[in-house]
């Protein structure tokens, strides 16, 4: 490749041509390498019911075919498997699409291509970063003359207009094979488990399916011109997926809300009205919520319903332990009551302190690490400690090695790698994985497992544990 000399930075390669980048990312070798690096140990299954371990034996031959079909324009995604994620009692569950392992590799590469073409639309911040910037910006502002608008976009992903999205892509992406691949990806239906092939056509794809590697960047591309316009609307503007917050003087804030509402309507999207109670336009002196946090400047805390939901998940662990202990002892003969107590405490501690995996922080306290209402953490620690009164196995009182939210809050902010937070990244070898699985009661004393079986069982446990925690998408290091 010819190099172009810059006056200050020396020899730099020219930008890659769209078609060349496409061929590099979707060659059989590239697809196979990405599968081995990122997806070979995945335990998630799509509609074909194959996880990464099961797909591995056929991956090389499969990706040779996949690459040829992608490059020739004949590739089609398998229907995504429907998973419903509950939100709250009065809201419809979120519909998530789970691709097959094969398709996850393709979507991963497609996301790489889009990130290279739209680098400014790659999410650079996580929710907690927005909250930190927001809180720093608000603390010194006058409470009576500063106005806040907190609102959100209704049914955001579902209402993204596919034709407009593809038109926006074609304005920058000259490789038609990529545009077609994106078109097929968003047009692929999401179907419930055990849906017959003949009924796949009954599930029409709407908007941008959630759960795909490309979902977030496509939504961001769709909103680019709106975001650019709102940043010049005379207010401070934040948007994190479908949650929007703006602040400034009263008149500019009200005008910005009207402008945003109009711009979104032109694109098939809509905001909640002020009358709905889901849009807040008030002076800074009044409390408001954003991204699950509550702001009553100078205090930053957590929404009461979110606190209650967290306590309910902790209480559910206590109930599960108490009600199912005898059943587990009967089913898993290699466990005794002492080991069962130890496993319960290990898993409870992880729910309290969160975890680190693949350089990301997971857990409730990781997500809400920007609060300054530390009295809330003391109250929660007290409530969790009080739950041990219902467990005679622990003498009705919390054990000495029970972890605490107030310490986890400090550790995850200032010393995430200090050892208080469980770090799955440090468990690398099959021997270390086996030791972990034994401690968590996932391997019997006389069970003989191959290295591959140990890795598979560890990955299944890890991903299930992390799935129960609220993921904070921030990168910790590296």
C-alpha positions as CSV (number, residue, x, y, z in Angstrom):
1,X,0.0,0.0,0.0
2,X,1.4,3.5,-0.9
3,X,2.1,5.7,2.0
4,X,1.4,9.4,2.1
5,X,3.9,11.6,4.0
6,X,2.4,14.2,6.4
7,X,4.4,17.2,7.5
8,X,4.3,16.3,11.2
9,X,3.2,12.8,11.7
10,X,5.4,11.1,9.1
11,X,4.2,8.2,7.0
12,X,0.5,7.4,7.3
13,X,-1.6,5.1,5.3
14,X,-4.4,6.6,3.2
15,X,-8.0,5.9,4.2
16,X,-9.2,2.4,3.2
17,X,-11.5,2.2,0.3
18,X,-15.0,0.9,1.2
19,X,-14.8,-2.1,-1.0
20,X,-11.4,-3.1,0.3
21,X,-12.4,-2.6,3.9
22,X,-15.5,-4.8,3.2
23,X,-13.4,-7.6,1.7
24,X,-10.9,-7.5,4.5
25,X,-13.6,-7.7,7.2
26,X,-15.7,-10.4,5.6
27,X,-13.0,-12.7,4.3
28,X,-13.3,-16.3,5.5
29,X,-10.1,-15.9,7.4
30,X,-11.3,-12.8,9.2
31,X,-14.6,-14.3,10.1
32,X,-13.0,-17.4,11.5
33,X,-10.4,-15.4,13.5
34,X,-13.1,-13.3,15.1
35,X,-15.1,-16.3,16.0
36,X,-12.1,-18.0,17.7
37,X,-11.2,-14.8,19.5
38,X,-14.7,-13.6,20.7
39,X,-17.4,-16.2,20.2
40,X,-16.0,-19.7,20.4
41,X,-16.8,-19.9,24.1
42,X,-20.2,-18.1,24.0
43,X,-23.0,-20.0,25.7
44,X,-25.8,-18.1,24.1
45,X,-27.9,-19.9,21.5
46,X,-29.9,-18.5,18.6
47,X,-32.7,-20.1,16.7
48,X,-30.4,-23.0,15.6
49,X,-29.8,-23.9,19.3
50,X,-26.0,-24.0,18.9
51,X,-23.7,-22.3,21.3
52,X,-20.1,-21.3,20.5
53,X,-18.7,-24.7,21.6
54,X,-21.1,-26.6,19.4
55,X,-20.6,-24.4,16.4
56,X,-16.8,-24.6,16.7
57,X,-16.5,-28.0,14.9
58,X,-18.0,-26.7,11.7
59,X,-16.9,-23.0,11.9
60,X,-14.1,-23.1,9.3
61,X,-16.2,-24.7,6.5
62,X,-19.2,-22.6,7.5
63,X,-17.4,-19.3,7.3
64,X,-16.0,-20.1,3.9
65,X,-19.5,-20.4,2.6
66,X,-20.7,-17.3,4.6
67,X,-17.9,-15.2,3.2
68,X,-18.6,-16.2,-0.4
69,X,-22.3,-15.5,0.1
70,X,-21.7,-12.1,1.7
71,X,-19.3,-10.9,-1.0
72,X,-21.7,-12.1,-3.8
73,X,-24.7,-10.5,-2.0
74,X,-26.6,-13.8,-1.4
75,X,-26.1,-14.0,2.4
76,X,-29.3,-14.0,4.6
77,X,-29.4,-13.8,8.4
78,X,-31.3,-16.5,10.3
79,X,-34.4,-15.2,12.2
80,X,-33.4,-13.8,15.6
81,X,-34.7,-15.7,18.6
82,X,-37.1,-13.6,20.7
83,X,-36.3,-12.9,24.3
84,X,-38.7,-10.6,26.3
85,X,-37.0,-8.5,29.0
86,X,-39.6,-7.1,31.5
87,X,-39.3,-3.4,32.4
88,X,-42.1,-2.6,34.9
89,X,-45.7,-3.6,35.6
90,X,-47.2,-0.9,33.4
91,X,-44.8,-1.2,30.5
92,X,-44.6,-3.7,27.7
93,X,-41.5,-5.9,27.9
94,X,-38.5,-5.0,25.8
95,X,-38.2,-7.3,22.7
96,X,-34.6,-8.5,22.3
97,X,-33.4,-10.5,19.2
98,X,-30.7,-13.1,19.8
99,X,-28.8,-14.0,16.5
100,X,-27.2,-17.3,15.9
101,X,-23.5,-17.6,16.7
102,X,-22.7,-17.5,12.9
103,X,-24.7,-14.3,12.5
104,X,-23.2,-12.7,15.6
105,X,-19.8,-12.9,14.0
106,X,-21.2,-11.3,10.8
107,X,-22.9,-8.5,12.8
108,X,-19.7,-7.9,14.8
109,X,-17.8,-7.3,11.6
110,X,-20.6,-5.2,10.2
111,X,-20.4,-3.0,13.3
112,X,-16.7,-2.7,12.8
113,X,-17.3,-1.4,9.3
114,X,-19.9,1.1,10.4
115,X,-17.7,2.3,13.2
116,X,-14.9,3.0,10.7
117,X,-17.2,4.9,8.4
118,X,-19.1,6.8,11.2
119,X,-16.5,7.2,13.9
120,X,-18.3,10.2,15.4
121,X,-21.4,8.1,16.0
122,X,-19.6,5.4,18.0
123,X,-20.8,5.7,21.6
124,X,-17.9,7.2,23.5
125,X,-19.7,7.7,26.9
126,X,-21.6,5.4,29.2
127,X,-24.5,6.4,31.3
128,X,-22.4,7.2,34.4
129,X,-20.2,9.5,32.3
130,X,-23.2,11.5,31.2
131,X,-24.4,11.7,34.8
132,X,-20.9,12.9,36.0
133,X,-20.7,15.6,33.4
134,X,-24.3,16.6,34.1
135,X,-23.8,16.9,37.9
136,X,-20.6,18.9,37.5
137,X,-22.3,21.3,35.1
138,X,-25.3,21.8,37.3
139,X,-23.8,22.3,40.8
140,X,-22.8,25.9,40.3
141,X,-25.8,27.1,38.3
142,X,-28.6,29.3,39.8
143,X,-31.5,27.1,40.8
144,X,-34.3,29.5,40.1
145,X,-33.3,30.7,36.7
146,X,-31.9,27.5,35.3
147,X,-34.5,25.2,33.8
148,X,-34.4,21.5,33.2
149,X,-36.1,19.4,30.5
150,X,-36.0,15.7,31.1
151,X,-37.9,13.5,28.6
152,X,-37.6,10.4,26.5
153,X,-38.4,9.1,23.0
154,X,-41.3,6.7,22.9
155,X,-40.7,3.2,21.4
156,X,-37.4,4.5,20.0
157,X,-35.9,1.5,18.2
158,X,-39.2,0.2,17.0
159,X,-40.1,3.5,15.3
160,X,-36.9,4.1,13.5
161,X,-37.8,4.3,9.8
162,X,-35.8,1.7,7.9
163,X,-35.9,3.4,4.5
164,X,-34.6,6.7,5.9
165,X,-31.9,4.9,7.9
166,X,-30.7,3.1,4.7
167,X,-30.8,6.4,2.8
168,X,-28.6,8.0,5.5
169,X,-26.1,5.1,5.2
170,X,-25.9,5.4,1.4
171,X,-24.9,9.0,1.7
172,X,-21.6,7.9,3.2
173,X,-21.2,4.2,2.4
174,X,-20.3,3.6,-1.2
175,X,-20.1,-0.2,-0.9
176,X,-23.5,-1.4,-1.9
177,X,-22.9,-4.9,-0.5
178,X,-22.7,-3.3,3.0
179,X,-25.9,-1.4,2.6
180,X,-27.7,-4.5,1.5
181,X,-26.2,-6.4,4.4
182,X,-27.5,-3.8,6.8
183,X,-30.9,-3.9,5.1
184,X,-31.1,-7.6,5.4
185,X,-30.1,-7.4,9.1
186,X,-32.8,-5.0,10.1
187,X,-35.4,-6.7,8.0
188,X,-34.8,-10.1,9.5
189,X,-37.7,-11.1,11.8
190,X,-37.4,-11.8,15.5
191,X,-39.5,-15.0,16.3
192,X,-40.5,-16.8,19.4
193,X,-38.9,-20.1,20.4
194,X,-40.1,-23.2,18.5
195,X,-41.7,-21.1,15.7
196,X,-42.0,-23.2,12.5
197,X,-40.3,-22.0,9.4
198,X,-43.6,-21.5,7.6
199,X,-44.6,-18.9,10.3
200,X,-41.4,-16.8,10.2
201,X,-43.0,-14.5,7.6
202,X,-45.7,-13.6,10.2
203,X,-43.2,-11.7,12.3
204,X,-42.4,-8.5,10.4
205,X,-39.3,-6.6,11.4
206,X,-40.1,-3.1,12.6
207,X,-37.5,-0.4,13.1
208,X,-34.1,-1.6,14.3
209,X,-34.1,-4.9,16.2
210,X,-32.7,-4.6,19.7
211,X,-29.9,-6.8,20.9
212,X,-27.7,-6.8,17.7
213,X,-24.1,-5.6,17.6
214,X,-25.2,-2.9,15.1
215,X,-28.4,-1.7,16.9
216,X,-26.8,1.2,18.8
217,X,-24.7,2.6,16.1
218,X,-27.6,2.4,13.6
219,X,-29.8,4.3,16.0
220,X,-27.1,6.9,16.5
221,X,-26.6,7.3,12.8
222,X,-30.4,7.9,12.4
223,X,-30.3,10.6,15.1
224,X,-27.1,12.3,13.9
225,X,-28.7,15.4,12.3
226,X,-31.1,15.8,15.2
227,X,-28.3,15.7,17.7
228,X,-26.2,18.2,15.7
229,X,-29.1,20.6,15.4
230,X,-30.0,20.4,19.1
231,X,-26.4,21.1,20.2
232,X,-26.9,24.5,18.5
233,X,-30.3,25.2,20.1
234,X,-29.0,27.5,22.8
235,X,-29.2,24.9,25.6
236,X,-26.9,22.2,27.0
237,X,-28.1,19.0,25.4
238,X,-27.6,15.3,26.3
239,X,-29.1,12.2,24.7
240,X,-28.3,8.7,25.9
241,X,-30.2,6.3,23.6
242,X,-33.9,7.4,24.1
243,X,-33.3,9.5,27.2
244,X,-32.9,13.3,26.6
245,X,-32.0,16.1,29.0
246,X,-31.6,19.7,28.2
247,X,-30.9,22.7,30.5
248,X,-30.6,26.5,30.2
249,X,-32.8,29.5,30.6
250,X,-36.5,28.9,30.6
251,X,-37.4,30.3,27.2
252,X,-34.6,28.5,25.3
253,X,-35.4,25.2,27.1
254,X,-39.1,25.4,26.1
255,X,-38.2,26.3,22.5
256,X,-35.6,23.4,22.4
257,X,-38.3,21.0,23.6
258,X,-40.7,22.2,20.9
259,X,-37.9,22.0,18.3
260,X,-36.9,18.5,19.3
261,X,-40.5,17.3,19.2
262,X,-40.9,18.7,15.7
263,X,-37.7,17.2,14.4
264,X,-38.5,13.8,15.8
265,X,-42.0,13.9,14.4
266,X,-40.5,14.5,11.0
267,X,-38.6,11.3,11.4
268,X,-41.4,9.2,12.7
269,X,-40.5,9.5,16.4
270,X,-42.2,11.2,19.3
271,X,-41.6,12.4,22.8
272,X,-43.8,11.9,25.8
273,X,-46.0,15.0,26.3
274,X,-45.7,17.2,29.4
275,X,-49.2,16.1,30.4
276,X,-48.1,12.4,30.5
277,X,-46.0,13.0,33.6
278,X,-43.0,11.5,31.8
279,X,-41.6,14.8,30.6
280,X,-40.3,17.3,33.2
281,X,-39.8,21.0,32.4
282,X,-39.2,22.8,35.7
283,X,-36.6,25.0,37.4
284,X,-33.4,23.4,38.7
285,X,-34.7,24.0,42.2
286,X,-37.2,21.1,41.7
287,X,-36.0,17.5,41.8
288,X,-35.8,15.6,38.5
289,X,-34.7,12.2,37.2
290,X,-32.4,11.1,34.4
291,X,-31.0,7.7,33.6
292,X,-32.3,6.2,36.8
293,X,-30.7,8.8,39.0
294,X,-32.5,11.5,40.9
295,X,-31.1,15.1,41.1
296,X,-32.0,17.4,44.0
297,X,-29.0,19.6,43.6
298,X,-26.6,19.4,45.3
299,X,-27.7,15.8,46.2
300,X,-27.5,13.0,43.6
301,X,-29.2,9.8,44.5
302,X,-31.2,6.9,43.0
303,X,-34.8,6.8,42.0
304,X,-36.8,5.2,44.9
305,X,-38.5,2.6,42.6
306,X,-35.0,1.5,41.4
307,X,-33.8,1.2,45.0
308,X,-36.8,-0.9,45.9
309,X,-36.3,-3.1,42.9
310,X,-32.7,-3.8,43.9
311,X,-33.8,-4.7,47.4
312,X,-36.4,-7.0,46.0
313,X,-33.7,-8.9,43.9
314,X,-31.6,-9.3,47.1
315,X,-34.6,-10.5,49.1
316,X,-35.4,-13.0,46.3
317,X,-32.0,-14.6,46.8
318,X,-32.7,-15.0,50.5
319,X,-36.1,-16.5,49.8
320,X,-34.6,-18.8,47.2
321,X,-32.0,-20.1,49.6
322,X,-34.4,-20.7,52.4
323,X,-37.1,-22.4,50.4
324,X,-34.9,-24.5,48.1
325,X,-32.0,-25.5,50.4
326,X,-33.4,-29.0,51.2
327,X,-34.1,-29.6,47.5
328,X,-30.5,-28.6,46.5
329,X,-29.0,-30.9,49.2
330,X,-31.1,-33.7,47.9
331,X,-30.2,-33.1,44.2
332,X,-26.5,-32.3,44.7
333,X,-25.2,-35.0,47.0
334,X,-21.7,-33.6,47.1
335,X,-22.9,-30.5,48.9
336,X,-23.5,-30.2,52.6
337,X,-25.1,-27.4,54.5
338,X,-21.9,-25.6,55.3
339,X,-20.9,-25.5,51.6
340,X,-24.3,-24.4,50.6
341,X,-24.0,-21.5,53.1
342,X,-20.6,-20.6,51.6
343,X,-22.0,-20.6,48.1
344,X,-24.9,-18.5,49.0
345,X,-22.7,-15.9,50.6
346,X,-20.2,-15.8,47.7
347,X,-23.1,-15.2,45.2
348,X,-24.8,-12.7,47.5
349,X,-21.5,-10.8,47.9
350,X,-21.1,-10.6,44.1
351,X,-24.6,-9.1,43.8
352,X,-23.7,-6.5,46.3
353,X,-20.2,-5.5,45.1
354,X,-20.7,-6.2,41.4
355,X,-18.0,-7.8,39.2
356,X,-15.5,-7.1,36.4
357,X,-15.4,-9.0,33.2
358,X,-13.8,-8.2,29.9
359,X,-12.6,-4.9,31.4
360,X,-16.2,-3.8,32.1
361,X,-17.9,-3.1,35.4
362,X,-21.1,-4.9,36.2
363,X,-23.6,-4.5,38.9
364,X,-26.0,-2.1,40.6
365,X,-23.3,-0.2,42.5
366,X,-21.2,0.2,39.3
367,X,-24.1,1.8,37.4
368,X,-24.9,4.2,40.3
369,X,-21.3,5.1,41.1
370,X,-22.0,8.8,40.5
371,X,-24.3,9.3,43.5
372,X,-23.2,11.5,46.4
373,X,-26.0,10.4,48.7
374,X,-23.9,8.0,50.7
375,X,-26.6,7.7,53.4
376,X,-28.6,5.7,50.9
377,X,-25.8,3.1,50.8
378,X,-25.7,2.9,54.6
379,X,-29.5,2.3,54.7
380,X,-29.2,-0.4,52.0
381,X,-26.4,-2.2,53.9
382,X,-28.5,-2.1,57.0
383,X,-31.5,-3.6,55.1
384,X,-29.4,-6.4,53.6
385,X,-27.8,-7.2,57.0
386,X,-31.3,-7.3,58.5
387,X,-32.4,-10.0,56.0
388,X,-30.1,-12.5,57.8
389,X,-32.6,-12.4,60.7
390,X,-34.7,-14.9,58.7
391,X,-31.8,-17.4,58.2
392,X,-31.1,-19.5,61.3
393,X,-28.2,-21.1,59.4
394,X,-26.3,-17.9,59.9
395,X,-27.4,-17.5,63.6
396,X,-29.9,-14.8,62.5
397,X,-27.2,-12.2,62.0
398,X,-25.0,-11.1,59.1
399,X,-21.6,-13.0,58.8
400,X,-18.4,-11.1,59.2
401,X,-17.4,-11.5,55.6
402,X,-20.6,-10.0,54.2
403,X,-19.7,-7.3,51.7
404,X,-21.1,-3.8,51.9
405,X,-22.3,-1.4,49.3
406,X,-20.6,1.6,50.9
407,X,-17.2,0.0,50.6
408,X,-18.0,-1.4,47.1
409,X,-18.9,2.1,46.0
410,X,-15.4,3.4,47.1
411,X,-13.6,0.4,45.6
412,X,-15.3,0.4,42.2
413,X,-14.7,4.2,41.8
414,X,-11.1,4.3,43.1
415,X,-9.6,0.8,43.3
416,X,-11.6,-1.5,41.0
417,X,-8.7,-3.8,40.6
418,X,-7.9,-3.9,44.3
419,X,-9.5,-7.3,44.9
420,X,-12.7,-6.4,46.7
421,X,-14.6,-6.6,43.4
422,X,-14.7,-10.1,41.8
423,X,-12.6,-10.0,38.6
424,X,-13.5,-12.7,36.1
425,X,-10.6,-11.5,33.9
426,X,-8.1,-13.0,36.4
427,X,-9.5,-16.5,36.0
428,X,-7.7,-17.6,32.8
429,X,-6.6,-21.2,32.9
430,X,-8.8,-24.3,33.1
431,X,-7.3,-25.1,36.5
432,X,-8.3,-21.6,37.9
433,X,-11.8,-22.0,36.3
434,X,-12.1,-25.4,38.0
435,X,-11.2,-24.0,41.4
436,X,-13.8,-21.3,40.9
437,X,-16.5,-23.8,39.9
438,X,-15.8,-26.0,42.8
439,X,-16.1,-23.1,45.2
440,X,-19.4,-22.1,43.6
441,X,-20.7,-25.7,43.9
442,X,-20.9,-26.2,40.1
443,X,-18.6,-29.3,40.0
444,X,-18.9,-32.4,42.1
445,X,-15.9,-33.8,44.0
446,X,-15.7,-36.9,41.8
447,X,-16.6,-35.4,38.4
448,X,-14.0,-35.7,35.7
449,X,-14.1,-32.9,33.1
450,X,-11.9,-32.2,30.1
451,X,-10.4,-28.7,29.8
452,X,-13.0,-27.8,27.1
453,X,-15.9,-28.9,29.4
454,X,-14.4,-26.8,32.3
455,X,-14.2,-23.7,30.0
456,X,-17.8,-24.3,28.8
457,X,-19.2,-24.6,32.2
458,X,-17.3,-21.6,33.5
459,X,-18.4,-19.4,30.7
460,X,-22.0,-20.5,31.2
461,X,-21.9,-19.6,34.9
462,X,-20.1,-16.3,34.3
463,X,-22.5,-15.1,31.6
464,X,-25.5,-16.1,33.7
465,X,-24.1,-14.3,36.7
466,X,-23.4,-11.1,34.7
467,X,-26.8,-11.2,33.0
468,X,-28.4,-10.8,36.5
469,X,-26.5,-7.6,37.1
470,X,-27.0,-4.2,35.5
471,X,-24.1,-3.8,33.1
472,X,-22.2,-0.6,33.2
473,X,-20.6,-0.3,29.7
474,X,-17.6,1.6,30.8
475,X,-14.1,0.3,30.1
476,X,-12.0,0.1,33.2
477,X,-8.5,-0.2,31.8
478,X,-6.6,-0.8,28.6
